[in-house]
Amino acid sequence: MTMLSHYRRSLLICGNARSRFHRCTVMSACESNYHSVFFSTSTTNHNTTPKASTTTMTSEQEISILPLYKRDSDRDYIPRVAFGMSFVNTLYWLWYAIDFIPAVNASPIESLHIDPIVGYGALGLGIGINVMTAIYPAVLVAKMDFDETNNQLHVYRYNLPFITVVSTPALYNLGDIKSSDLTKILEDYKGDFRRFKGHLALKAKGSTLPLLLEITDADRDVENGGEDLMHMILRPKAFLSSRRQDRLKTLRVKAPSSKRRIK
């Protein structure tokens, strides 16, 4: 009886040990699964959080641009062809004065000799024409916009030698550009840009050369009939206050619709 009771007691102890070991195994497995699920969800939440902030930053960086003037791109070939032909003409007279005339004058036949002044005079004239054809596209304005967020003018000009529009505009503060031609349009044509055709000269602060706006068709080249351009240059403070009032009106109109969407 003593041996049998001792055997039964040992079996119970082994059974309890096995059950405890099984419980520990199950609990450790559950804890590992819990930790793995917790860390996976926390990492996914951590990775997805910056996307919302990036979207917010991009929405806050929106800039309001008011177009004022845009030159007809179909007319870009005119200064491009003029500059190219004058450059070829200068190269020709350079060869004529430096190489051709000395070669001819080396001939023993004096009747064929050419005065060097002729070659150098033609070369000087060609260089002058080439400089003029290079200055014209340099002062020509391709596009002009007004940045309502920073209250700055964006002026896009042309690059040499291929006469292409620059990617980075020149920035001017409101009031840095003046124009006497706009005053003439206001007085002579009663502010009607449709009656004006030609080059409109603008004087920029800190620049010796003018900015030229080529207007061939006011309905196409100048936005809003030239009213914004004229108002901005002749009366910059009044233009700025009117634009602020217009933006407030648009915000008030959009406000009820946004509230309805939220509801």
C-alpha positions as CSV (number, residue, x, y, z in Angstrom):
1,M,0.0,0.0,0.0
2,T,2.8,2.3,0.8
3,M,4.5,1.6,-2.6
4,L,1.2,2.1,-4.5
5,S,0.4,5.4,-2.8
6,H,3.9,6.6,-3.5
7,Y,3.6,5.7,-7.2
8,R,0.2,7.5,-7.4
9,R,1.6,10.6,-5.7
10,S,4.6,10.7,-8.2
11,L,2.1,10.4,-11.1
12,L,0.1,13.4,-9.8
13,I,3.2,15.5,-9.4
14,C,4.3,14.7,-13.0
15,G,0.8,15.5,-14.3
16,N,0.8,18.8,-12.5
17,A,4.3,19.7,-13.8
18,R,3.2,18.9,-17.4
19,S,0.0,21.0,-17.1
20,R,2.1,23.9,-15.7
21,F,4.6,23.5,-18.5
22,H,1.8,23.5,-21.1
23,R,0.2,26.6,-19.5
24,C,3.5,28.4,-19.6
25,T,4.0,27.4,-23.2
26,V,0.6,28.6,-24.2
27,M,1.0,31.9,-22.2
28,S,4.4,32.6,-23.8
29,A,3.0,31.9,-27.2
30,C,0.0,34.2,-26.6
31,E,2.4,36.9,-25.2
32,S,4.6,36.7,-28.3
33,N,1.6,36.9,-30.6
34,Y,0.3,39.9,-28.6
35,H,3.7,41.7,-28.8
36,S,4.1,40.9,-32.5
37,V,0.6,42.3,-33.3
38,F,1.1,45.3,-31.0
39,F,4.5,46.3,-32.5
40,S,3.3,45.7,-36.1
41,T,0.3,47.9,-35.6
42,S,2.4,50.6,-33.8
43,T,4.9,50.6,-36.6
44,T,2.2,50.8,-39.3
45,N,0.6,53.7,-37.4
46,H,4.0,55.4,-37.1
47,N,4.7,55.0,-40.8
48,T,1.4,56.3,-41.9
49,T,1.3,59.4,-39.6
50,P,3.8,61.6,-41.6
51,K,1.8,61.2,-44.8
52,A,-1.0,63.3,-43.4
53,S,1.4,66.0,-42.2
54,T,3.1,66.1,-45.7
55,T,-0.3,66.6,-47.3
56,T,-1.1,69.4,-44.9
57,M,2.2,71.1,-45.7
58,T,1.7,70.9,-49.4
59,S,-1.8,72.3,-49.0
60,E,-0.5,75.2,-46.9
61,Q,2.1,76.1,-49.5
62,E,-0.3,76.8,-52.3
63,I,0.3,80.2,-54.0
64,S,-2.3,82.3,-55.7
65,I,-1.1,83.6,-59.1
66,L,-2.9,86.4,-61.1
67,P,-1.9,86.4,-64.8
68,L,-1.3,89.8,-66.3
69,Y,0.4,89.5,-69.6
70,K,1.6,86.7,-72.0
71,R,3.3,87.3,-75.3
72,D,2.2,85.3,-78.3
73,S,4.6,82.4,-78.5
74,D,4.1,82.1,-82.3
75,R,6.1,85.4,-82.7
76,D,9.2,84.0,-81.0
77,Y,10.7,83.1,-84.3
78,I,11.1,86.8,-85.3
79,P,13.8,87.7,-82.7
80,R,15.3,84.2,-83.0
81,V,15.8,84.5,-86.8
82,A,17.0,88.1,-86.6
83,F,19.7,87.2,-84.0
84,G,20.8,84.1,-86.0
85,M,21.1,85.9,-89.3
86,S,23.0,88.9,-87.7
87,F,25.4,86.5,-86.0
88,V,26.1,84.7,-89.3
89,N,26.6,88.1,-91.0
90,T,29.1,89.1,-88.3
91,L,31.1,85.9,-88.8
92,Y,31.1,86.5,-92.6
93,W,32.5,90.0,-92.3
94,L,35.0,88.8,-89.7
95,W,36.4,86.2,-92.2
96,Y,36.3,88.9,-94.9
97,A,38.3,91.4,-93.0
98,I,40.9,89.0,-91.4
99,D,41.4,86.3,-94.0
100,F,40.0,87.3,-97.4
101,I,41.4,90.8,-97.7
102,P,45.0,89.9,-96.7
103,A,45.0,87.0,-99.1
104,V,43.8,89.2,-102.0
105,N,46.3,92.0,-101.1
106,A,49.1,89.5,-101.2
107,S,48.6,89.1,-104.9
108,P,51.1,90.9,-107.2
109,I,48.2,92.4,-109.2
110,E,47.5,95.8,-107.5
111,S,44.2,96.4,-109.3
112,L,42.7,93.5,-107.2
113,H,43.8,94.9,-103.9
114,I,41.0,95.9,-101.4
115,D,41.3,98.7,-98.8
116,P,41.3,97.0,-95.3
117,I,39.1,99.8,-94.0
118,V,36.2,98.4,-96.1
119,G,36.4,95.1,-94.4
120,Y,36.8,96.5,-90.9
121,G,34.0,99.0,-91.5
122,A,31.6,96.3,-92.6
123,L,32.7,94.1,-89.6
124,G,31.9,97.0,-87.2
125,L,28.5,97.5,-88.7
126,G,27.7,93.8,-88.5
127,I,28.7,93.7,-84.8
128,G,26.5,96.7,-84.1
129,I,23.5,95.0,-85.8
130,N,24.3,91.8,-83.9
131,V,24.3,93.7,-80.5
132,M,20.9,95.3,-81.3
133,T,19.4,92.0,-82.2
134,A,20.7,90.5,-78.9
135,I,19.4,93.4,-76.7
136,Y,15.9,93.3,-78.1
137,P,15.0,89.7,-76.9
138,A,16.9,90.4,-73.6
139,V,14.5,93.2,-72.7
140,L,11.4,91.6,-74.2
141,V,8.9,90.2,-71.7
142,A,7.5,86.7,-72.3
143,K,5.1,86.6,-69.4
144,M,4.1,88.6,-66.4
145,D,2.2,87.4,-63.3
146,F,1.3,88.7,-59.9
147,D,1.9,86.6,-56.8
148,E,-0.9,87.5,-54.5
149,T,0.5,85.5,-51.6
150,N,3.9,87.4,-51.5
151,N,2.7,90.6,-53.3
152,Q,5.4,90.3,-55.9
153,L,5.6,90.6,-59.7
154,H,7.0,87.6,-61.7
155,V,8.6,88.8,-64.9
156,Y,9.7,86.1,-67.4
157,R,12.2,87.1,-70.1
158,Y,14.2,85.4,-72.8
159,N,17.6,83.6,-72.7
160,L,20.3,83.9,-75.3
161,P,21.3,82.6,-77.8
162,F,18.3,80.4,-78.6
163,I,15.7,82.9,-77.4
164,T,13.9,80.6,-75.0
165,V,11.8,81.7,-72.0
166,V,13.6,81.6,-68.7
167,S,12.4,79.1,-66.1
168,T,13.1,81.3,-63.1
169,P,11.4,84.8,-63.2
170,A,12.8,88.1,-62.0
171,L,10.9,89.2,-58.9
172,Y,9.8,92.8,-58.3
173,N,7.9,94.3,-55.4
174,L,4.7,96.1,-55.9
175,G,5.5,99.7,-57.0
176,D,9.0,98.9,-58.4
177,I,7.7,99.1,-62.0
178,K,6.6,102.4,-63.6
179,S,5.3,103.2,-67.1
180,S,4.7,106.5,-68.9
181,D,3.1,104.6,-71.8
182,L,0.3,103.4,-69.6
183,T,-0.5,107.0,-68.7
184,K,-0.7,107.8,-72.4
185,I,-3.1,104.9,-72.9
186,L,-5.2,106.0,-70.0
187,E,-5.3,109.6,-71.3
188,D,-5.4,109.2,-75.1
189,Y,-7.3,105.9,-75.4
190,K,-9.4,106.2,-72.2
191,G,-7.7,103.0,-70.9
192,D,-8.8,100.9,-73.9
193,F,-5.9,98.5,-74.7
194,R,-7.7,97.3,-77.8
195,R,-6.7,100.6,-79.5
196,F,-3.0,100.2,-78.6
197,K,-0.6,98.1,-80.8
198,G,3.1,98.1,-80.4
199,H,5.6,97.9,-77.6
200,L,4.7,99.0,-74.1
201,A,7.8,100.2,-72.2
202,L,8.1,99.5,-68.4
203,K,10.7,101.0,-66.2
204,A,11.9,98.6,-63.5
205,K,13.7,99.8,-60.4
206,G,17.4,99.3,-60.5
207,S,17.5,98.6,-64.3
208,T,18.9,100.8,-67.0
209,L,17.2,99.1,-69.9
210,P,13.3,99.1,-70.1
211,L,11.1,96.1,-70.2
212,L,9.1,95.7,-73.4
213,L,5.6,94.3,-73.6
214,E,4.8,93.5,-77.3
215,I,1.0,93.9,-77.8
216,T,-0.4,92.8,-81.1
217,D,-3.9,91.7,-79.9
218,A,-5.0,93.1,-76.5
219,D,-7.7,90.5,-76.1
220,R,-5.2,87.7,-76.4
221,D,-2.0,89.3,-74.9
222,V,-3.3,91.2,-71.9
223,E,-5.5,89.6,-69.2
224,N,-8.8,91.3,-68.2
225,G,-8.5,93.9,-70.9
226,G,-5.4,95.4,-69.3
227,E,-7.3,96.7,-66.3
228,D,-5.4,94.7,-63.7
229,L,-2.0,95.6,-65.3
230,M,-2.9,99.3,-65.5
231,H,-4.3,99.5,-62.0
232,M,-1.3,97.6,-60.5
233,I,1.3,99.8,-62.1
234,L,-0.4,103.2,-61.8
235,R,-2.1,102.7,-58.4
236,P,-0.3,99.8,-56.6
237,K,-1.8,100.5,-53.1
238,A,-5.4,100.7,-54.4
239,F,-4.8,97.6,-56.5
240,L,-3.6,95.6,-53.5
241,S,-6.6,96.7,-51.3
242,S,-9.1,95.8,-54.1
243,R,-7.5,92.4,-54.6
244,R,-7.8,91.7,-50.8
245,Q,-11.4,92.7,-50.9
246,D,-12.1,90.4,-53.8
247,R,-10.4,87.5,-52.1
248,L,-12.5,88.1,-48.9
249,K,-15.7,88.1,-51.0
250,T,-14.7,84.8,-52.6
251,L,-14.0,83.3,-49.1
252,R,-17.3,84.4,-47.8
253,V,-19.1,82.9,-50.8
254,K,-17.3,79.6,-50.3
255,A,-17.8,79.4,-46.5
256,P,-21.5,78.3,-46.5
257,S,-20.9,75.5,-48.9
258,S,-18.0,74.2,-46.8
259,K,-20.2,74.2,-43.7
260,R,-22.9,72.2,-45.5
261,R,-20.4,69.6,-46.5
262,I,-19.2,69.2,-42.9
263,K,-22.7,68.6,-41.7
